[in-house]
Structure formats: structure tokens, C-alpha cells
Amino acid sequence: MPVRVQTQDFDLTTEIAQLRAGAPKVGAVVTFIGTVRDLNEGEHVAEMVLEHYPGMTEKSLEDIVSQAKARWDVFDALVIHRVGPLKPLEQIVLVAVTSAHRGEAFLACEFIMDYLKTLAPFWKKEQTPSGARWVDARVSDDEAMKKWATAH
């Protein structure tokens, strides 16, 4: 179950090739890449610093992937989440899911991302012209997660 928390960037083509290697049964690969925006809550963002709780973060991500694999008929999943200082346009997170058919892969990918946004122990601090500020959890992320209580 590939889960990585790292400072270095990732290459989508390389990661997908590794995820699919030796798996001819894969008929669908669904991916999501999250990136740093240059504007948040009306302010310019020069940099975002992502912090995490080593060990606990990886365990949390592994649990989320396990839940997705238990709910949907998927072959594999990959989560890479970066930490440390990041600039606008840089990649933050990759979620990739393989399955025989796209429907299961889309659902599992969305589930993993929704749970990651609300349950994984990451903290974000943005550097803006007004100074540094911690990013609060979004109500929209909590709302997105609620749909999974009754789904599937």
C-alpha cells in the first residue's frame, strides 16, 4: 500500500508507471493532483509551509487507503503528500487509484482525498503580505466527507 510523505516533488508519469507495472488487469487509473494556489481568502500567498506528525500521518493515510480498498473493488492506490515550504503552482498531493473500471476508481480516489483533507494530521501555514497565518479547516471539506457516511 504505497503511502509517502516527503519534501521532494513527484513526477506523475513515473509514479503511474510504477503503480501499473506488471498489472495488465488494470483498466482504469484515476488521479488527483493538488497544487498550491497563489490566492486564498482574498490574499496573495507567497508560500505555504506544510507540517505533519511523522509516523502518525503515514498511519492515518494508510488507514484511509485501507477503507477505500474495503469499500470499492480497486487494485491499488497511491498517496504522496509533500511537506515543508511550497510555492504557488507547486504540487502538494497525488492520489492515484487503479481498478478494472473507472467508476470504482473515481469513487475511491474522491473518498481518499475527502478523508485526507479532514482526517490526516497536516497543518498549513501561509505566508501573505499581512504576515504568516495558519489555514483553518474548511466547512466545505467537512461537508464533502459527510456524503461517504451513507454512500456505497
C-alpha positions in Angstrom: 0.0 0.0 0.0 2.1 2.9 -1.2 1.9 6.0 1.0 4.6 8.5 1.2 5.1 11.8 3.0 8.1 13.7 1.5 9.7 17.1 0.9 10.7 16.4 -2.7 8.4 16.8 -5.7 6.9 13.8 -7.6 6.6 13.0 -11.3 3.1 11.8 -12.3 4.3 9.8 -15.2 6.9 7.9 -13.2 4.5 7.3 -10.3 1.7 5.9 -12.5 4.1 3.7 -14.4 5.3 2.2 -11.1 1.7 1.8 -9.9 0.7 -0.1 -13.1 3.9 -2.1 -13.6 3.1 -5.8 -14.0 -0.6 -5.2 -13.7 -2.3 -6.0 -17.0 -5.7 -6.3 -15.3 -5.8 -2.5 -14.7 -8.3 -0.9 -17.0 -8.6 2.4 -15.2 -6.2 4.8 -13.5 -7.8 7.8 -11.8 -5.5 10.6 -10.4 -5.9 13.8 -8.4 -3.1 16.3 -8.0 -3.5 19.2 -5.6 -1.4 22.3 -6.1 -0.5 25.5 -4.1 -2.7 28.4 -5.1 -1.4 31.9 -5.2 -4.6 33.4 -3.7 -6.5 32.2 -0.6 -9.3 34.0 1.2 -8.6 37.2 -0.9 -4.9 37.4 -0.1 -1.9 36.7 -2.1 0.0 33.6 -0.9 3.8 33.7 -1.4 4.5 30.4 0.2 2.7 27.6 2.2 4.5 25.5 4.7 3.0 22.1 5.4 3.8 20.4 8.7 2.9 16.9 9.8 3.2 14.5 12.7 5.7 11.8 11.4 4.5 8.3 11.8 1.0 9.3 12.7 0.5 10.9 9.3 1.6 7.9 7.4 -0.6 5.6 9.6 -3.6 7.9 9.0 -3.1 7.8 5.2 -2.7 4.0 5.2 -5.9 3.7 7.2 -7.8 5.9 4.7 -6.5 3.9 1.7 -7.5 0.7 3.5 -11.0 2.0 4.0 -11.2 2.9 0.3 -10.0 -0.5 -0.8 -12.6 -2.2 1.5 -15.4 -0.1 0.0 -14.6 -0.4 -3.7 -13.2 -3.0 -6.0 -9.9 -1.4 -6.7 -6.5 -3.0 -7.2 -4.2 -0.4 -5.7 -3.8 3.2 -4.5 -1.0 5.6 -4.1 -0.9 8.7 -1.9 2.1 11.1 -1.9 1.8 14.2 0.2 4.5 16.8 0.4 5.6 18.7 3.5 7.8 21.7 4.0 7.8 25.0 2.2 6.0 25.1 -1.1 5.4 28.0 -3.6 2.4 28.7 -5.7 2.0 26.2 -8.6 4.0 23.5 -6.8 2.4 20.1 -6.4 1.2 19.2 -2.9 -0.6 15.9 -3.1 -1.1 13.0 -5.5 -3.8 10.4 -5.1 -3.9 7.6 -7.7 -6.2 4.6 -7.8 -6.2 1.6 -10.2 -9.1 -0.7 -10.9 -10.7 -2.7 -13.7 -13.2 0.0 -14.5 -13.3 3.8 -14.0 -16.4 4.0 -11.7 -14.8 2.3 -8.8 -11.5 4.2 -9.2 -13.2 7.6 -9.4 -15.2 6.9 -6.2 -12.2 5.6 -4.3 -10.0 8.5 -5.4 -12.6 11.1 -4.3 -13.1 9.3 -1.0 -9.4 9.2 -0.2 -9.0 12.9 -1.0 -12.0 13.9 1.1 -10.9 11.9 4.1 -7.3 13.1 3.7 -8.4 16.7 3.8 -10.3 16.2 7.0 -8.6 13.4 8.9 -4.9 13.3 8.1 -2.7 15.3 10.5 -1.3 18.0 8.3 -1.1 21.7 9.3 -0.7 24.5 6.7 0.8 28.0 7.3 0.5 30.6 4.5 2.9 33.5 4.1 0.9 36.5 2.9 1.6 40.3 2.6 -0.2 40.6 6.0 2.2 38.0 7.6 2.0 34.3 8.3 -1.3 32.6 9.2 -2.4 29.1 9.9 -5.1 27.8 7.5 -8.2 26.7 9.2 -10.2 23.6 8.3 -12.9 24.3 5.7 -16.5 23.6 6.3 -16.8 22.5 2.7 -14.3 19.7 3.4 -16.4 18.5 6.3 -19.5 18.6 4.1 -17.8 16.7 1.4 -16.8 13.9 3.8 -20.4 13.6 5.1 -21.6 12.1 1.9 -19.5 9.0 2.5 -21.4 8.1 5.7 -24.3 6.8 3.5 -22.5 6.2 0.2 -21.7 2.7 -1.1 
